[in-house]
């Protein structure tokens, strides 16, 4: 295998990680890349709601014992599934 094919083959490169690291350290292309640190997970994506009405609504929903999934209606529409749903 030629050296060019060896350098471009990722499976061969996995067998020699030291060569990959040394190539990365001496690469001028990598050194010239602009870099910045992005931390999008530092801030919460969903704002906290301090509204009492929203808390009451959430409490009612969470207190329900059974949530209707509509599977019975689906079984009526699909007779082949009549015995599959409990």
N, C-alpha and C positions, 0 to 999 in steps of 0.2 A: 504494500500500500504506500502510495507516495506521501510525502510530508504534508502537502496541501490537503489531501483527503483526510489524513490523520488529524490535522488541526481543525477541520470543519466538521468532523464526525462527533456529535455530542456523546455517543456511547464510548468512544475511545477517550474522550476528554474526562469522562467520569472515572476512568481507571487511573488517571494521573492528575489528581486535584492540585498538586504542588505546581505543575506546569501552568494550570489555569490561573492560579493565584498570582504566580510571578508575571504572567502575561497581563493580568489586570493591573498589577502594581506599576508596570512599565508602560501602560497604554496612555498615549497622549490624548487620544479621543475621549477616553473615560475621564481623564483629568480635566479636560476642557468643558465638560458638561456643566450646565448650571444646576445647582442643587438648592433645594429649600426643604424645610421640614414642615410637613402638613399633619396636623393633628385634628382631624374632623370628629373624632370620637370623644374629645375632651368635653364637648358641650352636649347636653341632652338634646335629642332630636325632637322629642315631644315635650312641649311646655307643661308644667304642672298646673293643674286647675284647682283653684282654691274656692270655687263656687260651691255653696252649700247645696243648691239644687242638683248640681252634677253629682256630688257625692251621694245624695239620697237616691238618685236614679241608679247609680252604679251599685249601691247596696241592695236595691230591689232586684236587679238583674242577677247579682251574685247569690242572693238568697234563694232563688228558684231551685227546686229540686230536679225538675225535668225541663229540658228544652226540646220543643218539638222540632224534629229534623225534617219532617215532611216525608219520611220514608214510606208511610202507609199510602200516601197519595201516589208516590212513585210506583209502588207495587200494583195499585189499581190500574195504572197506565201500562204496566209491564206484567202481564199475567204469568209469564214464565218464572218470575221471581216471587210468586205468592208464598212458597214454602221456605224461601231463603231468609226472610225478615222475621225476626222474633218479636 
